[in-house]
Amino acid sequence: MRGGDAKGMAEHHAIHLKEYAAKWNMTLHEAGTEVVNDAYVVAYMIIDESDMITVRDNLRPHRAEYAE
């Protein structure tokens, strides 16, 4: 999220990511926010690799990363 209210928007979005994982019975390892700077905050969730492609294709923006 970008802008003056980026932190608040990202925190709100993280709540929806948790709800999404619960609705689809995904293993949610972590969901939260990461502050890059005052005007740029990332909302994220960490799920199993087997769910990654489905989530990437269903949610916007269509981004996903795999890390071992």
C-alpha positions in Angstrom: 0.0 0.0 0.0 1.2 3.5 -0.8 0.3 6.9 0.5 -0.3 8.7 3.8 -2.6 6.0 5.2 -0.5 3.0 3.9 -0.1 1.5 7.3 -3.8 1.5 8.1 -4.7 0.1 4.7 -2.1 -2.6 4.9 -3.2 -3.6 8.5 -6.8 -3.8 7.2 -5.8 -5.9 4.2 -3.9 -8.3 6.4 -7.1 -9.0 8.3 -8.8 -10.0 5.0 -5.8 -12.2 4.1 -6.4 -14.1 7.3 -10.1 -14.4 6.6 -9.3 -15.7 3.1 -7.0 -18.4 4.4 -9.6 -19.5 7.0 -12.4 -19.5 4.4 -10.5 -21.8 2.1 -9.0 -24.0 4.9 -5.4 -23.1 4.1 -2.6 -23.5 6.5 -1.7 -19.9 7.4 1.8 -19.7 8.9 1.8 -15.9 9.3 0.0 -12.8 8.1 1.0 -9.2 8.8 2.5 -6.1 7.5 6.0 -4.9 6.8 6.8 -1.1 6.8 9.2 -0.1 4.1 8.8 3.6 4.8 6.2 6.0 6.1 4.3 5.9 2.7 4.9 2.3 1.7 3.7 -0.7 3.7 3.3 -4.3 2.5 0.6 -6.7 3.6 1.5 -10.4 3.3 0.7 -13.9 4.3 2.8 -17.0 4.4 1.0 -20.2 3.3 2.0 -23.6 2.1 3.6 -23.8 -1.4 0.8 -26.1 -2.6 -1.7 -23.1 -2.1 0.5 -20.4 -3.5 -0.5 -20.6 -7.2 -4.2 -20.6 -6.4 -3.9 -17.6 -4.1 -1.7 -15.7 -6.6 -4.2 -16.3 -9.4 -7.2 -15.4 -7.2 -6.0 -12.3 -5.4 -4.7 -9.0 -6.7 -2.0 -8.0 -7.3 -1.0 -11.3 -8.8 2.2 -11.7 -6.9 3.7 -14.7 -5.1 7.1 -15.7 -4.0 8.5 -19.1 -3.0 11.3 -19.2 -0.4 12.9 -22.2 1.1 
